Structures are given as structure tokens and as C-alpha cells.
């Protein structure tokens, strides 16, 4: 699947909300890795795919970003992770391989990916605390796993800010890798926990097929409650003389005046009765 924008890495809200217990997965590498993106995969299937793709140890550094508590809708815009989005959309020319799974069913633990690379490539691991944002200046000799442990994404208005900060830290660490070395970024996430009172998804009390009807009725009741205010008079509540009505009355008055003048002009015309009598003098002169 060819991704033209980072917003395509996640579905629209209507589709993505159907899988609340899923989370996305992203891979970007400067190495040639045969990989294909997909819409939906299970966690065991994805882990098996990564095992086959990384068994040849194509890179020198493996940056594993562990981001718990997110959903694909968190990455529906490039503002959430602009630097990662640049690598996934081809704006970073150094990236040779990309892979995105919008909905990973189940939980793919970042520790599983770490153990996989350690076993296959014999790489050492450097753990970086994503909460503090501090990391060693010396990343170590390759092959090396840089494991970034991000905290759970908070709910509310601080959520987007936290994801943006995490994206910046990930970019800073990647830039520390020597340009002569190849690297692979594995952005591993776990599903977000939804509350029952989550306003993003409507929960029906009876049948799910009645949800749209219930929502429409609620909107209608709210509209009626706003207009029925007995404390206001009719002239305060409604506008009786609108500009359109005023212009129509003025035009009607003008037409009536024109009609009155026309009828008055017609009625003022006077014709003598002699005008309808035949002139006999002309015929008498002709006979003579």
C-alpha cells in the first residue's frame, strides 16, 4: 500500500472507532527490507512477520519506541508525530523501507520485539527513559538496540502535546546515529483504554440499531428546550418585520400608486356625445 500522507496511516474516526482495542504499528528503515503495509493484522502474525524480516539483521541500530495507550485516531493528523510522519511519507530520502499496520489486534509488546532482535542479531540494548527525555551521548557500538520507553499517553488536552514531545525525542535520538550506519525504527504501541463514559463513542442502553434514532431525538429535544423560553415576549422572541417583507410592502405600495394614477388618467378622459353622431352635411352637399 502506497501511503501519500501520514493521515492515511490511520483510518477515519468512523472506521477506526470500530476497533477500540487495537493500536497502530510503524516501521521505517534506511535498509532494504521487503515489507508491505496492511490495514489489519493480529499481534502474533505481525511478530512472525518481523521475525522473518529482521532475521537477516539488515541494520546496525534498531530504535524501538514503546508507546502505550494510543489508538490509530491519535495519528490521523501529521501534527501528532510530524517527524515520524516525514519518514513514513517519503519526505526523508534516507528511508528505503516503510511499513504501517493501522489496526494491530491484540497486544504486541515492545519487549517481544527487543528479545527477537537480541536473539537474531546478538545486539546489546540501551534503555532510554522517555519520561525524563535524557539519554547517553554515546549510543554504543553496533549492533545496538535503542529501547525508548515512553509513558502512557495521558487523556485530555495534554495528550497531543505528549505525543508531539515523544516524537521530538525519537527524532533527536535517531539524529545521533552516525550517518554511515543504517538504522530501523520500530514504533510499537499498545491499545488505549476507553472509559464507559467516553464521549467519542455512543453507548446504547437498549439495541445498538436504535442509536441514530436516540441521538436525533436528543438533538430535537435540546432544540425545543432552547426556544421555549416563557420569560420573553413575542416581540423579543420573534422578528415580525424582516428586511425582505419590508421591501415587498414598499414595492406593493409603489405598484398601487402607479395603478391608481393610471386609472385616474383613464377616468378623466371626456368624449362629447356629438362625436358619435354622423355628419349629414357632407352627404347633402355631395347629392347637390
N, C-alpha and C positions, 0 to 999 in steps of 0.2 A: 504494500500500500504506500503510495507516494503521498507524503504529508507536505502540504503547501503552506500551512500556518500552524503555529503552536496550539491554536484553539481547536484544531482538528484532532489533537491528541486525546481530547475528552469529548464525550457526547454532549448534546444539548441537555438542558436541565430536565426536559420531559422524558428523555430516554434514559439518561444516567440515573435518575432517581428510582428507576425500576429495580436496580441492583444496589441496594443500600449497603450491603455487606461486602462490597468489592472495593478495590483500590487500584490505581494505575502502576505501571512499571515502565521505566525508561532506560535505554541503553544507548550510549554514544561512544564511539571509539575512533582513534586515529589509525587503527589497524584494519585490515581487510577481514571482516567477519561476515559470513553469509547468514543474513538474518532477515526475517520478514515480520512486519508488524501485523497485528491482529486485533480484532475487536474484543474477543472474549477468550480467556484461557483459564484453566484451573491451575492452582498453585503447584501441584505435583508435576503437571505437564510442562509448565514453564521452567521448573527446576531441572527437569530432564533435558529440556532444550538448551538451557545454559550449560549443562554439563557437557553436551556434545559440542557446543560452540567454543567453549573455553578450554577444552581438554588439550588443545594444541598449544596453550599458553601464548596467544598472539601478541600480548602487550608486556611492557616492562613494569608498569604501575597499574593497579586496579583500585579505583576510588569507589568505595561502596558507601553510598549515602543512605542511612536508615532513617526514614521519615514516617513515624507512626501517626495514626489518627487523621488521615486525609481521605478525600474522595476525588473522583475524576472531575467533578464540578469545580474543585479548587484550582484546577489548571485549565479551565475553559477560556481564560484570557491570558495573554502574554505578560500581563502585569504581575502575575503571581510568581513567575520564575523567568524573567526576561533573558538571563544569561544561559540558562539551560535551554530555553526556547530557541536561542540563536544557534545552538549546537544541533538541535533536533530539526530545524528547518533548513539547514544547509547554508546559513549565513557564515558559519565558521568553516572556512575552506579546509582546515586541517582535519575535520571529521570525515572519515571514509565510510563508516558504517553506522546505521541508526536502527533502532528497534523500539517500538512502543506497543504496549498492551493496555488498552483502555480500561478493561474490567478484568482483574485477576480474582477469580472465585476462590475463596479460602484465604489462608494467611501464608504468604511467602516470607519467612524470616530471613533477615539480613545475615544472621549468624550461619544459616544454611549455605548461603552463597559464599560467605567467608571460608567456611570449612571446605567447601568444594574446591576453591582456588588454592587453598593451602595444601590440599591433598594432591591436586593435579600438577601444580607448578612449584610446590615447595617454597612458597612465598612466606615472608615474615609479615606480621601485622603491626601497624601503628594505630592505636585507638586515639581518636580526637573527640574531645567533649564539645558537642555542638552548642550546648547551653552557655558555656563560657566564651566560646569563639577563639580560644587560644590553641595554638598548635606549634610543634617544634620547627625551628628554622631548617634543620637538616631532616629531610624526609627519609633518609636511609638509602641503602643500596638496593638495587633491583635484583630479583623480583620482589615487589613490595605491595602490600595491601594497605591502603589508607582508609580506615574504617571511621566514618564520621557518624557519631551517634547523636542525632538531633532529638530534642524533646518533643513530646506530643503537641501537635498543633492546637493552640487554645481556641475556644469558641468565642464568638463575638467579634468586635471591631479590630481586636489585636491579631486576629488570625492571619489576615492578608499581610500585615506588617511582619509577622514572624516568618512566614514563608518567604517573603522577599529578603529578609536578613539571612535566612538559611541559604538562599540562592547565592547571595553575595559571598558567604563564607566558602561555599563549594567552589565558586569561581576563583577565589583567592588561592585556595589550595591547589587547584589544577594549574594555575599560572606558575606555581612554584616548581612544577615538574620541569626538568630540563627539556629544552626544545628538541634535543636529539633522541629523546626517549619517547616511546609510544605508550599511550595510556587508554584505559577503558573506564568509563563512568557507568556505574550500575546504581540507578536511583530506585531503591526498594522501599515500598510503602506498605502500611497495614491499614485496614479499613477504619473509617471514622465511626465512633459510637454515636448513635442517634437516640435522642430522648423521645418519649411518647408524646411530649408536648411540642415537638419540633414543628414550627410553623411552615417549614418548607414543603412538608408532605401532609395532605389532609387525611385524617383518620376517620373512617365512617363508624357510627355507632351501631348500624344495622347491616345493610347489604352494601358491598362496595360498588355495585352498579347504580346505587342511588346517590352517590357522591355529587355529581354535577347538579342534580336537582336540588339537593340540600344547599349547595353553595349558592345557586341562583336565588333560592328563596331567602336566604340570609341577606343577600345583597339588596333584594327588593324591600325587605322589612327595614333595613337600615335607611334606605332612601325615603320611605314613608315617614319614618320617625324623625327625619331631619326637616321635612316640610310641614309636618303637623305641629305648629307652634301656636297655641291658643292665645298667647300673650300679645301677639301682633295683630294689628288691624288689617282689613283687606287692602287698604291703600298702601300699607307698609309692606305687605307680603307680595302683592301682585302689581304689575305695571300695566295700567289700562290704556294709556295713550303712548303708543310706540312711535318712533320716527316714521315707519312705513305707513301706519294708519293715519298719522297727521298729514303726510304728503298725499295720500289718497283722498282725504277730505278736502284738501286745498284744490286738488285737480277737479274733483266733482263740483265744487263751488264755482270754479272758473268756467267749466262747461255749462253750468246752469245759467251763468250770466250771459254767455255767448248765445245760448238758446233763447233767453229772454229778449235780448236785443234783436235777434233775427225775427222772432215772432212779432215784436212790436213794429219793426220795419214793414213787415208784410201787412199787418193790420192797418197801418197808416196810409196805405195806398188807396186813393179815391178815384173812381171812374164815373163820369156823368152818364145818365141813362140815355142821352141823345147819341152817345157813341154807338149804341146798339141798333138805332133806327136807320132804315135805308134812305139814302139821299135820293128823292124823286125828281129833283130839279134837273139833274143830269140826263135822265131818260126823257123828260119832256122836251128839252132842247134838241135832243137827237131826233125825235119824231118830227119836229118842225123843220 
